[in-house]
Amino acid sequence: MLPPSRVPNGVYAAALTPLRADLRVDHAALAAHCRRLLAHGCDGVAVLGTTGEANSFSVDERLELVDRLVAAGLPASRLLVGTGACALPDAVRLTRRAVEHGAAGALVLPPFYYKNVRDEGLFEAFARLIEGVGDDRLRLVLYHFPRMSGVPVTRPVLERLLDAYPDVVVGMKDSGGDFAHMRGLCEAFPGFQVFTGTERFFLDLLRAGGAGCITATANVTAPLAAEIFAAPEAPEARARQARLSAIRGALEPFPFAPALKRLMADRTNAPDWLHLRPPLSALRPEEVEALRDAVRAHPLPPIP
């Protein structure tokens, strides 16, 4: 049974967070970037995710980022806000603010410091987050990224959450890199929204009943991904997917946030894009040349 309200399906860019030279968020540049993404292929924007360097910001900085985006006129209904945190009170505070603004949903990592936790503890972490927010408008998209977080969202935990909170836990961003896992979720939980974290599986997931993609490389590939989402059964869809997969493959050898910020700096002639919060650091000169070679071999869609 479908929940009464869901996160809109489609293409979401896991948005980069532009920074100033002092490493504070450049709110004006972020708003402009989000507008560009929404205008040229994205159905929504996921802010404060892995690519957005979320866990390098304080809770107050993350709250301000969302506040400032909404104040700048970005439609909250098209924002998916990363609100996961190791400390439960922080996750509740961040998630509540996203709900108060009317965000499309909250994208939530499990608490990720402690590893090898039991399913009971992981279920309770999500349950206490939901109960702590205490708002019927909350729509939770679980963030399954075990390679980065070290804490997988297991099938038993998902089943318990869907049984306990069927109107709240509406989807998952699956960045595990296993298409069989994504397809299995679509088959086992009809109506549950499965988003791939890599465009490599985008077309196949759509044809298997998936909801879309939430991905870093949509910062520079959104128009091509949008063509696939608009017509997954079109004769051209497989060729479009092959091009999208090739671009993704060309970028994967590089750390995504530094590489994508380098590309944005090159494409917009705005060197401020190169700023990163430590411990992330800029590409080395030889990496920059290799990245540019990769893009020349697999051209990106044009941006305005």
ZAVEXDREN-793887 format. One line per field, with one value per residue: residue in three letters; x, y, z of N, C-alpha, C in turn. Coordinates in nm, 3 decimals. Example, Ala and Ser with C-alpha at 12.3 -4.5 7.8 and 13.67 -1.06 7.14 Angstrom:
<nodes>
resn: (ALA/SER)
n_X: (1.319/1.285)
n_Y: (-0.569/-0.225)
n_Z: (0.780/0.708)
ca_X: (1.230/1.367)
ca_Y: (-0.450/-0.106)
ca_Z: (0.780/0.714)
c_X: (1.320/1.290)
c_Y: (-0.330/0.003)
c_Z: (0.780/0.787)
</nodes>
This chain:
<nodes>
resn: (MET/LEU/PRO/PRO/SER/ARG/VAL/PRO/ASN/GLY/VAL/TYR/ALA/ALA/ALA/LEU/THR/PRO/LEU/ARG/ALA/ASP/LEU/ARG/VAL/ASP/HIS/ALA/ALA/LEU/ALA/ALA/HIS/CYS/ARG/ARG/LEU/LEU/ALA/HIS/GLY/CYS/ASP/GLY/VAL/ALA/VAL/LEU/GLY/THR/THR/GLY/GLU/ALA/ASN/SER/PHE/SER/VAL/ASP/GLU/ARG/LEU/GLU/LEU/VAL/ASP/ARG/LEU/VAL/ALA/ALA/GLY/LEU/PRO/ALA/SER/ARG/LEU/LEU/VAL/GLY/THR/GLY/ALA/CYS/ALA/LEU/PRO/ASP/ALA/VAL/ARG/LEU/THR/ARG/ARG/ALA/VAL/GLU/HIS/GLY/ALA/ALA/GLY/ALA/LEU/VAL/LEU/PRO/PRO/PHE/TYR/TYR/LYS/ASN/VAL/ARG/ASP/GLU/GLY/LEU/PHE/GLU/ALA/PHE/ALA/ARG/LEU/ILE/GLU/GLY/VAL/GLY/ASP/ASP/ARG/LEU/ARG/LEU/VAL/LEU/TYR/HIS/PHE/PRO/ARG/MET/SER/GLY/VAL/PRO/VAL/THR/ARG/PRO/VAL/LEU/GLU/ARG/LEU/LEU/ASP/ALA/TYR/PRO/ASP/VAL/VAL/VAL/GLY/MET/LYS/ASP/SER/GLY/GLY/ASP/PHE/ALA/HIS/MET/ARG/GLY/LEU/CYS/GLU/ALA/PHE/PRO/GLY/PHE/GLN/VAL/PHE/THR/GLY/THR/GLU/ARG/PHE/PHE/LEU/ASP/LEU/LEU/ARG/ALA/GLY/GLY/ALA/GLY/CYS/ILE/THR/ALA/THR/ALA/ASN/VAL/THR/ALA/PRO/LEU/ALA/ALA/GLU/ILE/PHE/ALA/ALA/PRO/GLU/ALA/PRO/GLU/ALA/ARG/ALA/ARG/GLN/ALA/ARG/LEU/SER/ALA/ILE/ARG/GLY/ALA/LEU/GLU/PRO/PHE/PRO/PHE/ALA/PRO/ALA/LEU/LYS/ARG/LEU/MET/ALA/ASP/ARG/THR/ASN/ALA/PRO/ASP/TRP/LEU/HIS/LEU/ARG/PRO/PRO/LEU/SER/ALA/LEU/ARG/PRO/GLU/GLU/VAL/GLU/ALA/LEU/ARG/ASP/ALA/VAL/ARG/ALA/HIS/PRO/LEU/PRO/PRO/ILE/PRO)
n_X: (0.085/0.060/0.210/0.037/0.162/0.448/0.801/0.883/0.936/1.228/1.512/1.769/2.017/2.294/2.388/2.674/2.847/2.918/3.196/3.339/3.659/3.732/3.628/3.365/3.016/2.911/2.637/2.485/2.598/2.539/2.257/2.223/2.339/2.167/1.930/2.006/2.040/1.776/1.653/1.756/1.716/1.699/1.469/1.461/1.670/1.923/2.047/2.323/2.439/2.668/2.835/2.793/2.946/2.842/2.895/3.111/3.027/2.894/2.603/2.459/2.550/2.447/2.172/2.144/2.213/1.995/1.787/1.866/1.861/1.585/1.491/1.601/1.434/1.424/1.226/1.103/0.972/1.105/1.340/1.555/1.670/1.971/1.993/2.109/2.293/2.543/2.472/2.167/1.995/2.090/2.025/1.746/1.690/1.785/1.626/1.368/1.372/1.390/1.141/0.969/1.017/0.891/1.018/1.078/1.159/1.353/1.681/1.845/2.127/2.230/2.324/2.670/2.919/2.969/3.037/2.925/2.682/2.383/2.079/1.859/1.943/1.987/1.732/1.602/1.734/1.644/1.369/1.346/1.429/1.217/0.999/1.092/1.091/0.819/0.608/0.354/0.406/0.656/0.874/1.077/1.377/1.583/1.937/2.145/2.462/2.698/2.975/3.082/2.961/2.987/2.784/2.535/2.195/1.993/1.790/1.610/1.587/1.474/1.228/1.105/1.083/0.913/0.686/0.626/0.620/0.474/0.382/0.578/0.846/0.951/1.128/1.452/1.786/2.005/2.324/2.490/2.592/2.504/2.310/2.131/2.045/1.900/1.697/1.577/1.466/1.270/1.104/1.028/0.904/0.662/0.584/0.751/1.003/1.280/1.589/1.867/2.212/2.402/2.436/2.485/2.306/2.066/1.865/1.797/1.700/1.476/1.315/1.269/1.093/1.189/1.246/1.411/1.712/1.965/2.231/2.582/2.713/2.516/2.536/2.671/2.565/2.293/2.102/2.118/2.050/1.790/1.663/1.656/1.495/1.256/1.173/1.195/1.137/1.187/1.324/1.576/1.670/1.848/2.091/2.133/2.163/2.398/2.580/2.560/2.648/2.909/3.019/2.991/3.159/3.403/3.448/3.458/3.716/3.817/3.815/3.494/3.380/3.605/3.672/3.435/3.398/3.622/3.553/3.326/3.445/3.605/3.406/3.245/3.415/3.480/3.678/3.638/3.493/3.671/3.723/3.738/3.626/3.856/3.882/3.897/4.062/4.202/4.232/4.543/4.787/4.846/4.626/4.423/4.476/4.437/4.167/4.056/4.129/3.971/3.715/3.726/3.731/3.485/3.244/3.067/2.718/2.608/2.605/2.405)
n_Y: (-0.120/0.218/0.498/0.793/1.020/1.090/1.114/1.304/1.124/1.079/1.262/1.348/1.570/1.514/1.763/1.970/2.173/2.497/2.688/2.967/3.143/3.141/2.909/2.903/2.849/2.941/3.092/3.228/3.140/2.867/2.868/2.965/2.757/2.543/2.638/2.632/2.358/2.267/2.391/2.271/1.991/1.846/1.695/1.736/1.850/1.717/1.820/1.864/1.610/1.333/1.421/1.688/1.749/1.724/1.620/1.759/1.993/2.193/2.142/2.381/2.518/2.357/2.381/2.655/2.659/2.530/2.701/2.939/2.868/2.826/3.081/3.217/3.159/2.905/2.627/2.451/2.211/2.074/1.999/1.764/1.684/1.619/1.476/1.310/1.208/1.136/1.176/1.142/1.362/1.568/1.472/1.468/1.740/1.852/1.714/1.787/2.059/2.049/1.935/2.133/2.335/2.231/2.050/1.808/1.565/1.387/1.280/1.022/0.910/0.619/0.631/0.655/0.611/0.398/0.063/-0.256/-0.279/-0.401/-0.511/-0.441/-0.213/-0.035/-0.016/0.106/0.351/0.482/0.473/0.628/0.870/0.927/0.936/1.139/1.364/1.374/1.444/1.434/1.499/1.418/1.259/0.998/0.911/0.650/0.618/0.417/0.332/0.158/0.134/0.385/0.474/0.251/0.120/-0.076/-0.050/-0.288/-0.558/-0.678/-0.460/-0.264/-0.389/-0.393/-0.119/-0.035/-0.174/-0.055/0.220/0.297/0.518/0.702/0.612/0.609/0.557/0.469/0.566/0.390/0.330/0.119/-0.011/-0.248/-0.387/-0.600/-0.598/-0.357/-0.407/-0.623/-0.495/-0.338/-0.541/-0.674/-0.484/-0.332/-0.009/0.114/0.354/0.332/0.465/0.489/0.530/0.563/0.648/0.439/0.229/0.337/0.337/0.061/0.030/0.202/0.063/-0.158/-0.073/0.118/0.441/0.652/0.849/0.954/1.135/1.209/1.281/1.395/1.664/1.751/1.607/1.620/1.701/1.488/1.264/1.338/1.310/1.033/0.961/1.081/0.929/0.628/0.400/0.461/0.423/0.535/0.522/0.328/0.387/0.644/0.581/0.433/0.633/0.794/0.615/0.582/0.834/0.848/0.634/0.737/0.938/0.815/0.720/0.933/1.131/1.228/1.485/1.674/1.640/1.704/1.965/2.078/2.048/2.212/2.459/2.483/2.486/2.703/2.909/2.998/3.020/2.994/2.767/2.569/2.540/2.337/2.167/2.059/1.716/1.682/1.753/1.951/1.837/1.703/1.848/1.660/1.496/1.670/1.711/1.450/1.422/1.617/1.506/1.277/1.385/1.508/1.280/1.177/1.364/1.608/1.690/2.004/2.309/2.594)
n_Z: (0.000/-0.089/0.073/0.200/0.108/-0.088/-0.157/-0.440/-0.743/-0.956/-1.091/-0.882/-0.791/-0.591/-0.427/-0.463/-0.220/-0.237/-0.122/0.056/0.058/0.324/0.405/0.482/0.415/0.093/0.053/-0.140/-0.381/-0.358/-0.366/-0.628/-0.772/-0.708/-0.823/-1.091/-1.131/-1.091/-1.301/-1.522/-1.561/-1.316/-1.096/-0.831/-0.558/-0.364/-0.072/0.153/0.163/0.112/-0.101/-0.068/0.150/0.408/0.667/0.748/0.847/1.114/1.326/1.351/1.125/0.924/0.967/0.914/0.645/0.518/0.598/0.471/0.201/0.158/0.224/0.013/-0.189/-0.299/-0.381/-0.118/-0.138/-0.330/-0.230/-0.090/0.214/0.376/0.685/0.867/1.158/1.406/1.673/1.833/1.924/1.756/1.500/1.523/1.557/1.314/1.128/1.205/1.141/0.860/0.802/0.903/0.721/0.503/0.335/0.072/0.171/0.421/0.406/0.544/0.698/0.884/1.235/1.246/1.365/1.550/1.475/1.342/1.476/1.637/1.479/1.634/1.771/1.558/1.443/1.659/1.669/1.432/1.487/1.721/1.619/1.441/1.620/1.782/1.616/1.558/1.375/1.142/0.881/0.813/0.588/0.532/0.382/0.371/0.396/0.248/0.254/0.288/0.234/0.287/0.530/0.692/0.815/0.733/0.613/0.698/0.561/0.757/0.939/0.775/0.712/0.966/1.016/0.806/0.879/1.124/1.072/0.826/0.683/0.698/0.652/0.350/0.141/-0.004/-0.054/-0.233/-0.218/-0.229/-0.449/-0.563/-0.789/-0.784/-0.523/-0.514/-0.704/-0.576/-0.353/-0.477/-0.573/-0.338/-0.181/-0.293/-0.412/-0.231/-0.241/-0.433/-0.483/-0.692/-0.611/-0.801/-1.142/-1.312/-1.291/-1.357/-1.571/-1.578/-1.318/-1.318/-1.501/-1.352/-1.167/-0.996/-0.831/-0.910/-0.924/-0.696/-0.696/-0.713/-0.954/-1.105/-1.070/-1.291/-1.499/-1.523/-1.733/-1.921/-1.766/-1.709/-1.956/-1.981/-1.763/-1.836/-2.053/-2.029/-2.177/-2.434/-2.769/-2.779/-2.524/-2.418/-2.545/-2.447/-2.179/-2.193/-2.261/-2.033/-1.835/-1.920/-1.877/-1.598/-1.527/-1.617/-1.433/-1.188/-1.093/-0.950/-0.647/-0.553/-0.459/-0.468/-0.744/-0.885/-0.800/-0.916/-1.187/-1.194/-1.141/-1.372/-1.570/-1.515/-1.483/-1.228/-0.975/-0.700/-0.657/-0.595/-0.327/-0.038/0.256/0.499/0.600/0.322/0.013/-0.254/-0.597/-0.713/-0.943/-1.152/-1.133/-1.200/-1.473/-1.566/-1.510/-1.678/-1.924/-1.914/-1.931/-2.176/-2.333/-2.275/-2.318/-2.124/-2.074/-2.210/-2.016/-1.926)
ca_X: (0.000/0.139/0.184/-0.046/0.245/0.579/0.900/0.868/1.033/1.304/1.656/1.815/2.160/2.352/2.449/2.796/2.830/3.025/3.252/3.424/3.799/3.743/3.563/3.225/2.927/2.872/2.494/2.435/2.643/2.464/2.122/2.232/2.367/2.044/1.837/2.054/2.010/1.632/1.612/1.817/1.709/1.673/1.337/1.486/1.810/1.956/2.152/2.383/2.473/2.811/2.900/2.780/3.037/2.755/2.951/3.217/2.962/2.826/2.457/2.411/2.578/2.353/2.041/2.148/2.215/1.858/1.712/1.904/1.810/1.441/1.476/1.642/1.327/1.425/1.106/1.137/0.912/1.195/1.465/1.573/1.771/2.046/1.978/2.168/2.397/2.573/2.398/2.023/1.935/2.127/1.944/1.608/1.685/1.801/1.511/1.252/1.380/1.354/0.995/0.905/1.027/0.814/1.105/1.022/1.189/1.481/1.768/1.904/2.224/2.226/2.437/2.773/3.048/2.979/3.023/2.878/2.572/2.275/1.960/1.771/1.989/1.967/1.589/1.565/1.785/1.549/1.239/1.352/1.432/1.081/0.917/1.142/1.039/0.678/0.532/0.297/0.454/0.789/0.896/1.214/1.447/1.699/2.058/2.222/2.592/2.786/3.118/3.121/2.916/3.022/2.663/2.431/2.055/1.965/1.652/1.524/1.559/1.379/1.097/1.047/1.047/0.795/0.572/0.595/0.604/0.455/0.355/0.694/0.963/0.896/1.223/1.593/1.894/2.090/2.458/2.569/2.654/2.458/2.181/2.041/1.986/1.800/1.585/1.511/1.382/1.152/1.015/0.979/0.827/0.598/0.549/0.866/1.078/1.422/1.671/2.005/2.313/2.489/2.361/2.512/2.189/1.948/1.761/1.752/1.620/1.347/1.237/1.235/0.999/1.256/1.194/1.498/1.850/2.016/2.368/2.679/2.750/2.409/2.580/2.719/2.503/2.148/2.019/2.116/1.970/1.650/1.611/1.629/1.380/1.134/1.131/1.277/1.105/1.214/1.430/1.706/1.702/1.966/2.209/2.152/2.217/2.538/2.660/2.561/2.734/3.048/3.063/3.007/3.279/3.520/3.468/3.469/3.850/3.854/3.727/3.386/3.365/3.712/3.667/3.320/3.424/3.717/3.477/3.242/3.534/3.642/3.291/3.184/3.522/3.465/3.775/3.593/3.441/3.776/3.740/3.686/3.654/3.940/4.006/3.901/4.161/4.192/4.308/4.680/4.793/4.838/4.489/4.343/4.495/4.372/4.022/4.023/4.139/3.853/3.599/3.739/3.695/3.342/3.196/2.952/2.613/2.634/2.528/2.382)
ca_Y: (0.000/0.339/0.598/0.902/1.119/1.035/1.202/1.295/1.044/1.151/1.286/1.439/1.591/1.527/1.891/2.024/2.291/2.594/2.752/3.084/3.118/3.113/2.778/2.915/2.822/3.053/3.067/3.280/3.048/2.743/2.891/2.974/2.622/2.465/2.686/2.583/2.215/2.250/2.443/2.198/1.846/1.782/1.703/1.784/1.862/1.663/1.901/1.814/1.469/1.303/1.512/1.822/1.761/1.753/1.585/1.855/2.114/2.185/2.139/2.517/2.551/2.281/2.446/2.782/2.633/2.505/2.825/3.038/2.824/2.853/3.227/3.263/3.129/2.767/2.559/2.346/2.085/2.008/1.976/1.647/1.738/1.523/1.512/1.207/1.251/1.033/1.204/1.144/1.497/1.645/1.423/1.514/1.885/1.876/1.660/1.869/2.184/2.017/1.917/2.264/2.412/2.166/1.979/1.687/1.455/1.387/1.171/0.998/0.806/0.566/0.674/0.584/0.594/0.261/-0.037/-0.389/-0.265/-0.496/-0.458/-0.380/-0.077/0.049/0.013/0.202/0.483/0.542/0.489/0.743/0.989/0.952/0.976/1.266/1.470/1.375/1.524/1.348/1.539/1.362/1.153/0.957/0.830/0.591/0.631/0.293/0.357/0.091/0.157/0.510/0.484/0.132/0.069/-0.101/-0.058/-0.427/-0.592/-0.688/-0.327/-0.200/-0.451/-0.346/0.022/-0.025/-0.223/0.038/0.359/0.285/0.647/0.789/0.556/0.596/0.523/0.447/0.588/0.272/0.355/0.000/-0.056/-0.382/-0.372/-0.707/-0.553/-0.256/-0.474/-0.701/-0.405/-0.304/-0.658/-0.713/-0.377/-0.248/0.125/0.171/0.427/0.298/0.555/0.446/0.631/0.573/0.644/0.317/0.140/0.423/0.287/-0.071/0.045/0.257/-0.043/-0.255/-0.012/0.213/0.577/0.750/0.850/1.064/1.104/1.318/1.326/1.476/1.804/1.784/1.521/1.621/1.700/1.356/1.178/1.378/1.249/0.892/0.952/1.122/0.830/0.508/0.296/0.512/0.349/0.596/0.518/0.247/0.462/0.751/0.521/0.397/0.756/0.835/0.522/0.608/0.954/0.808/0.553/0.822/1.022/0.735/0.706/1.053/1.162/1.299/1.627/1.753/1.635/1.779/2.108/2.118/2.062/2.333/2.575/2.493/2.511/2.832/3.007/3.050/2.944/2.969/2.630/2.475/2.531/2.217/2.155/1.946/1.659/1.678/1.845/1.969/1.744/1.738/1.889/1.548/1.448/1.765/1.680/1.323/1.449/1.689/1.408/1.190/1.461/1.523/1.153/1.151/1.501/1.631/1.771/2.147/2.384/2.730)
ca_Z: (0.000/-0.097/0.175/0.148/0.041/-0.114/-0.218/-0.586/-0.818/-1.057/-1.086/-0.776/-0.777/-0.458/-0.461/-0.405/-0.136/-0.263/-0.003/0.039/0.090/0.467/0.419/0.519/0.302/0.006/0.041/-0.267/-0.487/-0.345/-0.419/-0.774/-0.823/-0.697/-0.927/-1.221/-1.136/-1.108/-1.432/-1.633/-1.559/-1.188/-1.035/-0.697/-0.520/-0.232/-0.011/0.277/0.155/0.111/-0.195/-0.012/0.265/0.522/0.798/0.781/0.898/1.243/1.318/1.324/0.984/0.840/0.981/0.843/0.501/0.473/0.618/0.370/0.070/0.151/0.222/-0.121/-0.284/-0.348/-0.334/-0.022/-0.182/-0.424/-0.159/-0.006/0.305/0.454/0.827/0.952/1.252/1.504/1.795/1.808/1.932/1.637/1.388/1.544/1.533/1.171/1.056/1.237/1.064/0.723/0.797/0.923/0.596/0.397/0.242/0.014/0.259/0.490/0.366/0.675/0.727/1.020/1.317/1.171/1.431/1.601/1.370/1.383/1.571/1.616/1.413/1.734/1.797/1.440/1.437/1.764/1.631/1.338/1.552/1.812/1.534/1.393/1.734/1.831/1.528/1.595/1.280/1.038/0.750/0.790/0.491/0.555/0.283/0.436/0.315/0.258/0.192/0.384/0.208/0.351/0.669/0.767/0.883/0.634/0.652/0.663/0.525/0.876/0.993/0.684/0.729/1.092/1.001/0.721/0.956/1.233/1.025/0.681/0.621/0.719/0.584/0.214/0.037/0.027/-0.150/-0.225/-0.272/-0.206/-0.574/-0.596/-0.853/-0.739/-0.397/-0.547/-0.769/-0.473/-0.272/-0.558/-0.580/-0.206/-0.118/-0.397/-0.365/-0.160/-0.343/-0.436/-0.566/-0.704/-0.586/-0.918/-1.267/-1.387/-1.285/-1.360/-1.661/-1.533/-1.197/-1.358/-1.565/-1.247/-1.075/-0.907/-0.826/-0.973/-0.879/-0.613/-0.735/-0.717/-1.088/-1.163/-1.072/-1.426/-1.601/-1.502/-1.854/-1.983/-1.679/-1.723/-2.079/-1.953/-1.673/-1.907/-2.153/-2.008/-2.275/-2.568/-2.840/-2.753/-2.381/-2.389/-2.589/-2.350/-2.058/-2.218/-2.250/-1.893/-1.763/-1.959/-1.804/-1.459/-1.518/-1.635/-1.315/-1.065/-1.034/-0.877/-0.534/-0.620/-0.427/-0.531/-0.890/-0.935/-0.779/-1.021/-1.310/-1.186/-1.157/-1.513/-1.658/-1.484/-1.467/-1.092/-0.896/-0.563/-0.650/-0.558/-0.183/0.027/0.399/0.537/0.543/0.176/-0.043/-0.399/-0.680/-0.751/-1.084/-1.245/-1.129/-1.278/-1.615/-1.595/-1.509/-1.802/-2.032/-1.905/-1.976/-2.321/-2.395/-2.248/-2.296/-2.038/-2.136/-2.193/-1.919/-1.976)
c_X: (0.087/0.108/0.105/0.034/0.384/0.673/0.881/0.976/1.117/1.452/1.687/1.967/2.195/2.443/2.581/2.761/2.944/3.066/3.330/3.568/3.820/3.673/3.424/3.140/2.900/2.724/2.438/2.474/2.568/2.323/2.123/2.256/2.241/1.941/1.877/2.020/1.861/1.585/1.660/1.829/1.672/1.529/1.346/1.635/1.826/2.073/2.200/2.395/2.623/2.886/2.895/2.862/2.962/2.823/3.076/3.160/2.899/2.675/2.404/2.436/2.479/2.213/2.037/2.145/2.073/1.774/1.739/1.858/1.662/1.417/1.513/1.540/1.332/1.301/1.143/1.084/0.998/1.334/1.455/1.692/1.838/2.048/2.037/2.279/2.423/2.493/2.250/1.963/1.969/2.042/1.800/1.597/1.693/1.678/1.387/1.253/1.343/1.204/0.924/0.910/0.943/0.899/1.037/1.046/1.322/1.557/1.859/2.000/2.194/2.336/2.559/2.907/3.066/2.949/2.975/2.768/2.463/2.157/1.866/1.812/1.966/1.819/1.551/1.616/1.690/1.414/1.240/1.365/1.291/0.993/0.962/1.096/0.889/0.589/0.484/0.346/0.589/0.785/1.045/1.263/1.575/1.818/2.146/2.353/2.700/2.934/3.167/3.084/2.963/2.904/2.555/2.292/2.006/1.818/1.564/1.491/1.456/1.239/1.029/1.003/0.921/0.670/0.528/0.558/0.580/0.430/0.473/0.815/0.922/0.997/1.363/1.679/1.992/2.222/2.549/2.635/2.612/2.319/2.083/1.973/1.876/1.676/1.506/1.422/1.255/1.052/0.952/0.885/0.765/0.553/0.658/0.960/1.227/1.492/1.812/2.100/2.414/2.405/2.385/2.388/2.058/1.836/1.708/1.665/1.483/1.259/1.198/1.137/1.061/1.207/1.280/1.640/1.875/2.167/2.456/2.699/2.637/2.438/2.624/2.653/2.351/2.067/2.009/2.033/1.822/1.587/1.575/1.506/1.251/1.083/1.213/1.250/1.134/1.325/1.570/1.755/1.830/2.094/2.238/2.212/2.364/2.627/2.671/2.653/2.881/3.102/3.087/3.135/3.407/3.551/3.495/3.611/3.890/3.764/3.620/3.380/3.478/3.703/3.552/3.336/3.525/3.645/3.389/3.327/3.573/3.525/3.230/3.286/3.512/3.556/3.733/3.533/3.545/3.790/3.670/3.716/3.749/3.856/4.006/3.999/4.149/4.273/4.450/4.684/4.781/4.697/4.397/4.355/4.428/4.220/3.981/4.032/4.015/3.729/3.606/3.699/3.547/3.277/3.071/2.844/2.643/2.550/2.509/2.487)
c_Y: (0.124/0.431/0.714/1.010/1.061/1.146/1.193/1.207/1.133/1.160/1.388/1.449/1.594/1.649/1.916/2.144/2.388/2.665/2.877/3.049/3.088/2.982/2.785/2.892/2.950/3.034/3.116/3.187/2.916/2.759/2.897/2.837/2.536/2.508/2.632/2.435/2.190/2.294/2.357/2.049/1.781/1.802/1.753/1.791/1.805/1.743/1.833/1.661/1.450/1.401/1.656/1.846/1.781/1.730/1.664/1.986/2.089/2.179/2.279/2.557/2.480/2.341/2.576/2.761/2.612/2.630/2.924/2.997/2.856/3.004/3.285/3.227/2.989/2.696/2.442/2.210/2.011/1.985/1.849/1.681/1.625/1.563/1.407/1.264/1.138/1.051/1.218/1.284/1.585/1.603/1.470/1.662/1.917/1.831/1.743/1.999/2.160/2.002/2.050/2.350/2.351/2.096/1.852/1.567/1.477/1.261/1.142/0.879/0.745/0.631/0.590/0.568/0.450/0.162/-0.169/-0.381/-0.367/-0.428/-0.389/-0.235/0.016/0.083/0.119/0.342/0.553/0.567/0.611/0.874/1.026/1.003/1.112/1.384/1.486/1.458/1.434/1.382/1.477/1.250/1.121/0.871/0.780/0.596/0.509/0.311/0.292/0.113/0.283/0.512/0.368/0.067/0.047/-0.093/-0.195/-0.448/-0.608/-0.553/-0.256/-0.257/-0.403/-0.200/0.039/-0.075/-0.121/0.177/0.361/0.418/0.743/0.740/0.519/0.551/0.501/0.497/0.473/0.301/0.237/-0.055/-0.194/-0.373/-0.479/-0.668/-0.451/-0.320/-0.557/-0.617/-0.368/-0.420/-0.689/-0.610/-0.286/-0.115/0.192/0.231/0.397/0.390/0.498/0.562/0.644/0.564/0.518/0.227/0.215/0.365/0.152/-0.060/0.103/0.148/-0.152/-0.198/0.085/0.354/0.679/0.737/0.971/1.049/1.227/1.372/1.398/1.625/1.847/1.702/1.530/1.622/1.563/1.258/1.210/1.319/1.103/0.879/0.985/1.013/0.702/0.396/0.341/0.432/0.404/0.577/0.441/0.317/0.577/0.698/0.483/0.520/0.800/0.745/0.547/0.731/0.920/0.728/0.634/0.905/0.941/0.718/0.824/1.069/1.261/1.448/1.711/1.754/1.718/1.928/2.161/2.140/2.186/2.459/2.594/2.539/2.649/2.944/3.077/2.971/2.918/2.830/2.532/2.457/2.407/2.223/2.037/1.844/1.644/1.783/1.845/1.862/1.796/1.773/1.772/1.487/1.541/1.736/1.550/1.340/1.519/1.595/1.318/1.259/1.488/1.394/1.122/1.286/1.506/1.704/1.920/2.205/2.526/2.827)
c_Z: (0.000/0.019/0.117/0.077/0.025/-0.157/-0.369/-0.648/-0.909/-1.032/-0.978/-0.784/-0.630/-0.464/-0.388/-0.317/-0.166/-0.135/-0.041/0.076/0.237/0.505/0.480/0.394/0.224/-0.028/-0.093/-0.382/-0.479/-0.400/-0.571/-0.835/-0.818/-0.802/-1.063/-1.236/-1.160/-1.246/-1.548/-1.605/-1.428/-1.144/-0.893/-0.671/-0.380/-0.177/0.117/0.277/0.156/0.020/-0.146/0.113/0.397/0.656/0.833/0.835/1.033/1.222/1.285/1.180/0.893/0.849/0.903/0.692/0.449/0.486/0.506/0.231/0.055/0.145/0.085/-0.228/-0.344/-0.295/-0.243/-0.066/-0.283/-0.362/-0.077/0.083/0.382/0.600/0.920/1.039/1.350/1.633/1.764/1.820/1.811/1.518/1.401/1.510/1.383/1.093/1.081/1.156/0.918/0.707/0.811/0.798/0.484/0.294/0.191/0.103/0.328/0.450/0.485/0.675/0.864/1.103/1.279/1.241/1.479/1.490/1.431/1.490/1.538/1.547/1.512/1.761/1.680/1.423/1.539/1.731/1.535/1.404/1.644/1.734/1.489/1.506/1.788/1.748/1.551/1.504/1.167/0.898/0.715/0.687/0.493/0.438/0.350/0.341/0.342/0.182/0.279/0.359/0.278/0.499/0.755/0.836/0.778/0.695/0.606/0.630/0.650/0.938/0.906/0.702/0.857/1.082/0.916/0.792/1.061/1.183/0.874/0.611/0.630/0.640/0.442/0.110/0.088/-0.089/-0.131/-0.297/-0.247/-0.330/-0.619/-0.656/-0.810/-0.609/-0.425/-0.608/-0.667/-0.384/-0.348/-0.561/-0.446/-0.146/-0.225/-0.339/-0.285/-0.265/-0.332/-0.534/-0.572/-0.676/-0.698/-1.044/-1.347/-1.396/-1.310/-1.445/-1.615/-1.408/-1.230/-1.416/-1.465/-1.145/-0.977/-0.926/-0.899/-0.924/-0.792/-0.620/-0.748/-0.858/-1.160/-1.152/-1.211/-1.535/-1.599/-1.632/-1.920/-1.898/-1.693/-1.849/-2.056/-1.865/-1.745/-2.001/-2.139/-2.108/-2.418/-2.635/-2.809/-2.610/-2.352/-2.432/-2.494/-2.222/-2.077/-2.208/-2.105/-1.811/-1.795/-1.887/-1.657/-1.440/-1.531/-1.511/-1.189/-1.011/-0.945/-0.754/-0.580/-0.586/-0.486/-0.683/-0.945/-0.911/-0.880/-1.154/-1.308/-1.201/-1.302/-1.598/-1.635/-1.471/-1.331/-1.000/-0.752/-0.546/-0.595/-0.407/-0.127/0.176/0.423/0.616/0.391/0.126/-0.195/-0.472/-0.703/-0.899/-1.182/-1.246/-1.208/-1.426/-1.653/-1.599/-1.638/-1.922/-2.033/-1.959/-2.126/-2.393/-2.379/-2.215/-2.209/-2.116/-2.116/-2.081/-1.970/-1.927)
</nodes>
